[in-house]
Amino acid sequence: MMMKFLPKTNIEEVLSNTRVKHLKSKNTKKSLLDIFDNLNIKFQNNFNFDKLESNRIYHLDQIREVCINYRLRFLDIKYFKGELPVSACAAVSLIEKEHDTILSEMKIMAPSILFRLERKDDPLLFVPLGNNYFYLVHKWGNDLNPFRRIMMWPFKNIWNLLLFLLLVSWFATELTPMEIFSKNPNSSSFWMLFFFMFKAIVSIVLFYGFALGKNFNPAIWNSKYNKS
């Protein structure tokens, strides 16, 4: 029932908030277009500088942070298993017409499964601008599960996973009737059972991780390989 009342996660909004946070951390009031002007970079897709929307420009660091937090991937469009919807194709055509260019080297940010199976979970289409900046062309599909960031938190690094396994082991120990293992349960019995639970759960997770080639979020966000 709670899921019905919680709004889903719009990953474009998350990305936009991340950009704002990054800009504030650098204590700068310059727009992204001002930054581009100062860098004097050469655009990879021959954009008309004056027609770019600054709120659609993102740095690779911002994209990476969101991908790691939500266990998403940022890969070349050729690895995307689905088909671009009509709305995305129309957005590409509009930009190509406005900027009198042909877009190339497009990338998609989406959950890993979208690079293996055809689904519709909130993909974002980008084109590179140069100097690790990307232009958001279009977003389509469904928003993400509102709990996705929480669910993917254990996979950010080994310490998160270890803490998560400790909590799961403690919860499992609390649910287990101590009388099964000891006629006179005490704190020593509890901690022995907890240690047993922890070893068992860690063993299962390690087997599952190695068997399916799983890895932590920072290692897969831009990996082209299927296993994640």
Secondary structure by P-SEA (a helix, b strand, c coil): ccccccccccaaaaaaaaaaaaaaaacccccaaaaaaaaccccccccccccccccccccaaaaaaaaaaacccccccccccccccaaaaaaaaaaaaaacccccbbbbbccccccccccccbbbbbbbccccbbbbcccccccccccccccccccccaaaaaaaaaaaaaaaaaacccccccccccaaaaaaaaaaaaaaaaaaaaaaaaaacccccccccccccccc
